[in-house]
């Protein structure tokens, strides 16, 4: 996995990298994807949408260029894949 590659290839053993897909996602989109996936399994989940708090970000993404350049790494999974792994790993 990427964390082992980083430890093996960094000369001083310390460097900071962003890890992610490199694509922007909103919390709302992730919540909707999760809701749709678990509802297909018969689990109902409702959530309320509140107005954003001061300082809340509308979208979040990670710039993974440093990681790509240092280790020739690229993401292997999409957000949907990660949600599937999460659900399967917790037997939801």
N, C-alpha and C positions, 0 to 999 in steps of 0.2 A: 504494500500500500504506500501511498504518497508520504506518510509520516516516516516510514522506515527509509525510503529513498532520500528524504531530506537529511535525516540524521547521518546516513552513510556518506553523502556527498558534500556536506557543508564542512569546510576546512576547520573552522573553530567550533563547530557544533551548535552555533547559535545564529539563527536568522529568522526573520518574520515573513510569513507568506499569507496572502489571502487564499482561501480555498473555497471554491464554489463552482457554479456553472459558467459564470461570466455573463449570464443573462439576467436582466432585471426582473424582479417579481414583486408583486404587492402581497401584503399579508392577506388581504381579502381574496385574491386569486388562490393562494395556497389553502385558505380556509374552505373555499368553495370546492376545490379539487378534493380535499380530504373528506368533506361532507358527502360529496357524490360517491366517492369510493366506499366509504363505510355504509352508506345507505344501500348500496348494491348488496351488502352483506346482511341487510335487515336491521341495522343499527341506526336509529334516528338521532340526529344531533342538530340542535338549534343553537344559533348564536345571535346576539344582538349587535347591531352596528351602531357604534357611538360616534359622535363628532370627534375628529382628531384632537389630541391634546397639544398644547404648545410644545413645539420642538419635534413632534412626530414626523417621520419621513413618509412621503407618499409612495416611494418605491425604494427597494434596496437591491444592490447588486455588489458583487466583488470583482475587483480588477485582478485577474489572475495572470496577467502578462509576466510578472516577475517569476512566478512558479513555472509557467510554460517555458520561459527562456532558460531558467536555471536547470530544470530537470527534463525538459522536453515532455512535460506532462500535459494531458488534456483530460477534461472531465469524461468519465465513463457513463455517468447516469444523468438523467433529466430529473427535474423536480418530481414529476409523476412517478418515475422509477423509485426515487427515494421514499416517497409516500408509500408505495407498494411494499418496499422493504420494511418500513416502519410498521405498517399494519400487519404484515406477515410475522415479523419478529415478536410482536406482542399478541399474536393470536386474536386479533380483533375481527 
